[in-house]
Amino acid sequence: MDNHGGHMGQGRTRDSQARRDAVTVEIGYALCSALFLAVVVFGVVAGPALAFELSDSVQGVLVAAGAVLGAALFTVRVVSVLIRFAHENDGTGGTQPSQPGRTNPDS
């Protein structure tokens, strides 16, 4: 009987490792997607200042606006991805992912 207790502990260890791995992947995804978004937004806003001959004040405003907007969107993206991940994995995520082969009893 004691041998079965060790297996349950290993299962919990694997589950907790899988959960840590999932959190790590989600953090990486949040950071990479947010960085991509921030770079694109910065490029769109500040790009004309860097590509065309504009006055120094206009260039400064566009670069500053691009940096501020990029940083703000970076933060919003990271927070929203991580909140969504936490919400989906806390057991109160609402809808279940689709399960192929199963039908809805109300259909």
Residue pairs with C-beta under 8 A, 6 or more apart in sequence:
19 89
22 89
23 85
26 81
26 82
26 85
27 82
29 81
30 77
30 78
30 81
30 82
30 85
31 78
33 77
33 81
34 73
34 74
34 75
34 77
34 78
34 81
35 74
37 70
37 73
37 74
37 77
38 70
38 71
38 73
38 74
38 77
39 70
41 66
41 69
41 70
41 73
42 66
42 67
42 69
42 70
43 66
44 66
45 62
45 65
45 66
45 69
45 70
46 62
46 63
46 65
46 66
46 67
47 66
48 54
48 62
49 58
49 59
49 60
49 62
49 63
49 66
50 59
50 63
54 62
87 93
